[in-house]
Amino acid sequence: MRIALILLLLLSTMLAHATVYKWVDENGKVHFSDEPIKDAEVVEFKENTQNNIKLPEVTALPSAPSEPAVKSIDYKMSIVSPTEEETIRNNEGDITIITDISPQLASTHQLGLFMDGKQMGSKQTIGLFKLTNIDRGEHSFVVKVFDKSGKKIASTPTRKIFLHRTNLNQPKFIRPQPRTN
């Protein structure tokens, strides 16, 4: 059974080999087809008329950096305001940190503000940070420069400030009321 199936497949592939016909129309244009047409002649192909395409060898180009390497920038940074050990009195707990950076921040670099060792908010490109609802007490601030991969490039010296804020959790003073009989 298998042998018969294999022979049948081999015969069908031989018959599937299409014959090519060639003819010229009344305008002198040459046409080719696999269906016989009136006055068409059979085209005979030689064994060596196969399509052999040889592709040129691929040569690897030297890899170029995808982006120009940013040269190392030596930033000079400082926190301008508030001053060292300044006392800020603000009942809402608002603090504004202003930094001075030279040279100007590169387009691929960002600033991050750290208060008491924790990053406050997201990184930004402007050296002005506005904080709200900060707890009263002593706080230390540092501003750091990061490249696009998150590597720290530079930072300011630590700046210590004090925030005075009215504590709203104190018990209210109750005035004694005179007795009425």
Phi, psi and chi 1 to 4 in degrees:
 res  aa     phi    psi   chi1   chi2   chi3   chi4
   1 MET       -  -44.7  179.6   70.3  175.4      -
   2 ARG   -66.6  -39.6  -75.2 -174.0 -176.9  177.9
   3 ILE   -63.8  -40.2  -65.0  174.0      -      -
   4 ALA   -64.4  -39.2      -      -      -      -
   5 LEU   -66.5  -41.8 -178.8   61.5      -      -
   6 ILE   -65.1  -42.9  -68.4  172.2      -      -
   7 LEU   -63.5  -38.9  -72.5  175.0      -      -
   8 LEU   -63.7  -42.2 -179.1   64.4      -      -
   9 LEU   -65.6  -39.9  -72.4  173.4      -      -
  10 LEU   -64.9  -40.8  -74.1  173.6      -      -
  11 LEU   -66.5  -38.2  -74.2  174.7      -      -
  12 SER   -68.4  -32.5   64.5      -      -      -
  13 THR   -71.1  -32.7   56.4      -      -      -
  14 MET   -68.9  -37.7  -74.1 -177.9 -168.5      -
  15 LEU   -75.7  -23.7  -64.5  175.1      -      -
  16 ALA   -74.0  -14.1      -      -      -      -
  17 HIS   -63.3  113.4  179.8   69.2      -      -
  18 ALA   -79.9  145.6      -      -      -      -
  19 THR   -92.5  139.6  -54.9      -      -      -
  20 VAL  -107.2  134.0  177.7      -      -      -
  21 TYR  -113.3  146.6  -60.9   94.6      -      -
  22 LYS  -128.7  136.7  170.5 -175.6  169.6 -176.1
  23 TRP  -149.8  161.7   75.7   93.0      -      -
  24 VAL  -116.4  129.4  179.8      -      -      -
  25 ASP   -83.6 -178.7   64.9    7.7      -      -
  26 GLU   -66.3  -19.2   61.1  -86.8   -2.7      -
  27 ASN   -90.3   -0.8  -63.1  -30.7      -      -
  28 GLY    87.3   10.5      -      -      -      -
  29 LYS   -87.1  134.5 -171.4  172.4 -175.4  179.6
  30 VAL   -88.0  135.3  179.1      -      -      -
  31 HIS  -125.4  151.0  -64.2  -85.4      -      -
  32 PHE  -125.9  145.9  -67.1   92.4      -      -
  33 SER  -156.9  163.1  174.2      -      -      -
  34 ASP   -99.4    5.0   59.7  -11.2      -      -
  35 GLU  -113.8  138.7  -63.1  178.6    9.3      -
  36 PRO   -70.2  138.2   20.9  -26.6      -      -
  37 ILE  -125.5  156.6  -53.1 -105.5      -      -
  38 LYS   -58.8  135.6 -176.0 -179.2  175.1 -170.8
  39 ASP    65.1   22.3  -63.5  -30.8      -      -
  40 ALA   -92.0  145.8      -      -      -      -
  41 GLU  -112.0  149.8   25.6  178.5  -87.6      -
  42 VAL   -77.5  133.5  175.2      -      -      -
  43 VAL   -94.6  130.0  178.5      -      -      -
  44 GLU  -105.0  129.0  -56.2 -120.8   -9.2      -
  45 PHE  -100.9  141.4  -67.6  104.9      -      -
  46 LYS   -84.7  164.7  -62.4  179.0 -177.0  176.0
  47 GLU   -61.5  -30.8  -70.5  -77.2  -33.8      -
  48 ASN   -92.2   12.6   62.3   -3.4      -      -
  49 THR   -94.2   41.4   50.0      -      -      -
  50 GLN   -92.5  152.3  -61.6  175.9    5.5      -
  51 ASN   -80.3  113.2  -69.9  -27.8      -      -
  52 ASN  -118.3  111.1  -68.4  -34.1      -      -
  53 ILE  -107.9  126.6  -60.2  173.3      -      -
  54 LYS  -110.5  117.9  -67.7 -173.0  178.9 -178.1
  55 LEU   -86.0  145.0  -62.3  173.8      -      -
  56 PRO   -67.4  153.7   22.4  -29.8      -      -
  57 GLU   -66.3  140.6  -70.3 -174.9   28.5      -
  58 VAL   -82.1  126.5  177.6      -      -      -
  59 THR  -110.2  130.8   56.6      -      -      -
  60 ALA   -78.6  130.4      -      -      -      -
  61 LEU   -80.9  149.1  -63.1  174.1      -      -
  62 PRO   -63.3  137.4   17.3  -25.4      -      -
  63 SER   -72.4  130.8   62.2      -      -      -
  64 ALA  -102.0  146.6      -      -      -      -
  65 PRO   -61.4  137.9   16.2  -23.5      -      -
  66 SER   -66.1  -32.7   58.9      -      -      -
  67 GLU  -131.2  146.9  -64.1  177.7    9.5      -
  68 PRO   -62.5  136.7   18.7  -26.4      -      -
  69 ALA   -68.5  129.6      -      -      -      -
  70 VAL   -82.4  123.0  177.8      -      -      -
  71 LYS   -69.0  154.9   61.5 -179.5 -179.0  179.3
  72 SER   -65.7  128.1  177.4      -      -      -
  73 ILE  -106.8  131.2  -60.4  173.8      -      -
  74 ASP   -95.1   95.8 -173.9   23.5      -      -
  75 TYR   -80.2  138.9  -71.9  110.3      -      -
  76 LYS  -106.3  115.8  -55.4  -68.2 -175.6 -144.6
  77 MET  -128.8  148.6  -58.9  175.6   53.3      -
  78 SER  -157.1  156.0   64.5      -      -      -
  79 ILE   -90.4  119.5  -64.1  176.3      -      -
  80 VAL   -82.4  -42.7  177.5      -      -      -
  81 SER  -141.6  137.6  174.9      -      -      -
  82 PRO   -75.7  163.1   23.6  -28.2      -      -
  83 THR   -76.1  168.9   59.6      -      -      -
  84 GLU   -60.6  130.6  179.1   65.8   26.4      -
  85 GLU    56.6   29.6  -64.1 -170.9   -3.1      -
  86 GLU   -73.7  144.9 -179.5  177.2  -22.0      -
  87 THR  -101.2  123.7  -61.3      -      -      -
  88 ILE  -108.8  128.6  -60.8  173.5      -      -
  89 ARG  -108.3  109.8  -71.1  175.2  172.0   79.2
  90 ASN  -152.5  114.3 -172.2  -58.7      -      -
  91 ASN   -70.7  -20.7  -72.0  -22.8      -      -
  92 GLU   -85.7  -11.0  -73.3   76.4   37.6      -
  93 GLY    78.0   30.4      -      -      -      -
  94 ASP   -90.0  134.1  -64.0  -18.7      -      -
  95 ILE  -135.2  135.7  -59.8  175.2      -      -
  96 THR  -115.0  124.9  -58.9      -      -      -
  97 ILE  -106.6  125.8  -53.1  -68.6      -      -
  98 ILE  -118.2  129.2  -58.2  171.3      -      -
  99 THR  -114.6  155.0   58.6      -      -      -
 100 ASP  -117.5  126.3 -179.9   40.0      -      -
 101 ILE  -129.1  130.9  -55.0  167.1      -      -
 102 SER  -140.4  138.1   66.4      -      -      -
 103 PRO   -69.0  179.0   27.1  -33.5      -      -
 104 GLN   -57.7  145.0 -173.9  175.8    0.7      -
 105 LEU   -62.3  131.5 -165.8   64.8      -      -
 106 ALA   -66.4  154.8      -      -      -      -
 107 SER   -64.9  -23.9   62.1      -      -      -
 108 THR   -92.6    0.0   57.5      -      -      -
 109 HIS  -104.7  152.7  -64.0  164.3      -      -
 110 GLN  -135.8  157.1  -68.5 -175.4  -39.0      -
 111 LEU  -104.5  143.1  -60.8  170.9      -      -
 112 GLY  -128.9  134.8      -      -      -      -
 113 LEU   -99.2  131.1  174.7   67.5      -      -
 114 PHE  -119.8  126.1  -70.3   80.1      -      -
 115 MET  -115.1  122.6 -179.7  179.6   86.5      -
 116 ASP    53.2   36.7  -58.4  -32.4      -      -
 117 GLY    85.8   -3.4      -      -      -      -
 118 LYS  -113.4  138.7  -64.3 -179.9 -176.6  174.7
 119 GLN   -70.1  133.6 -175.2  172.5  -12.9      -
 120 MET  -104.7  115.5  -58.2  -60.2  -68.5      -
 121 GLY    71.7 -166.0      -      -      -      -
 122 SER   -97.4  166.4   58.0      -      -      -
 123 LYS   -70.8  151.6  -65.0  174.6 -174.3  164.1
 124 GLN  -146.8  174.2   59.5 -172.5   44.9      -
 125 THR  -105.5   -2.3   56.3      -      -      -
 126 ILE  -108.9  140.9  -60.3  170.1      -      -
 127 GLY   -86.0   30.2      -      -      -      -
 128 LEU  -121.2  119.0  176.8   69.7      -      -
 129 PHE  -120.2  128.1  -61.8   90.1      -      -
 130 LYS  -113.6  120.5  -66.7 -172.0  176.7 -166.2
 131 LEU  -111.1  144.0  -56.5  172.8      -      -
 132 THR  -129.0  153.7   58.4      -      -      -
 133 ASN    56.5   45.8 -160.6   25.0      -      -
 134 ILE   -86.1  139.3  -57.1  -61.5      -      -
 135 ASP   -65.8  150.9  -69.7  -24.6      -      -
 136 ARG   -70.4  156.8   66.0 -174.2 -176.2  147.3
 137 GLY   125.8 -165.9      -      -      -      -
 138 GLU   -88.7  135.7  177.5 -177.0  -36.3      -
 139 HIS  -137.8  146.3  -60.9  -73.1      -      -
 140 SER  -116.4  138.9   59.6      -      -      -
 141 PHE  -123.8  143.1  -68.7   93.7      -      -
 142 VAL  -140.9  137.1  175.5      -      -      -
 143 VAL  -110.9  129.5  177.1      -      -      -
 144 LYS  -120.4  148.9  -61.4  178.1 -177.1  179.0
 145 VAL  -102.8  133.0  177.6      -      -      -
 146 PHE  -123.3  145.6  -63.7   94.8      -      -
 147 ASP   -84.7 -179.6   64.7    7.4      -      -
 148 LYS   -66.9  -19.1   63.9 -177.7  175.2 -177.3
 149 SER   -88.1   -3.4   65.6      -      -      -
 150 GLY    94.2    6.5      -      -      -      -
 151 LYS   -80.8  134.1  179.7 -177.4  173.4 -171.0
 152 LYS   -73.7  130.9 -179.2 -178.4   93.0  167.6
 153 ILE  -104.7  -43.1  -61.5  173.0      -      -
 154 ALA  -153.8  166.1      -      -      -      -
 155 SER  -155.0  161.1   68.7      -      -      -
 156 THR   -85.2  161.9   63.2      -      -      -
 157 PRO   -66.6  155.7  -15.8   24.9      -      -
 158 THR   -66.6  137.1  -57.6      -      -      -
 159 ARG  -118.1  122.4  176.2   66.5   48.7  100.3
 160 LYS  -100.0  131.2 -175.0 -169.8  -51.6 -176.3
 161 ILE  -134.8  165.1   63.5  136.6      -      -
 162 PHE  -122.6  134.2  -56.5   97.8      -      -
 163 LEU  -114.0  121.6  177.3   63.0      -      -
 164 HIS  -101.3  130.6  -75.5 -140.3      -      -
 165 ARG  -147.1  137.5 -175.5  175.1  179.4 -174.9
 166 THR   -64.7  130.5  -56.9      -      -      -
 167 ASN   -84.6  117.8 -172.2   -8.9      -      -
 168 LEU   -86.1   -2.2  -60.6  176.9      -      -
 169 ASN   -90.7    1.8  -65.9  -27.8      -      -
 170 GLN   -71.6  145.4  -66.1  177.5   -5.7      -
 171 PRO   -67.6  143.1   21.1  -28.1      -      -
 172 LYS   -72.3  144.5  -67.5 -177.2  179.9 -179.9
 173 PHE   -78.9  125.2  178.6   73.2      -      -
 174 ILE   -99.7  123.3  -58.6  173.6      -      -
 175 ARG   -78.0  137.5  -69.2 -173.4  175.3 -172.0
 176 PRO   -68.1  138.6    9.1  -10.6      -      -
 177 GLN  -100.9  138.7  -61.9  -68.1  -36.9      -
 178 PRO   -67.2  147.7   18.6  -24.2      -      -
 179 ARG   -76.3  141.4  -74.8 -170.3  164.9  178.2
 180 THR  -118.7  131.6   55.9      -      -      -
 181 ASN  -101.0      -  -70.0    0.1      -      -
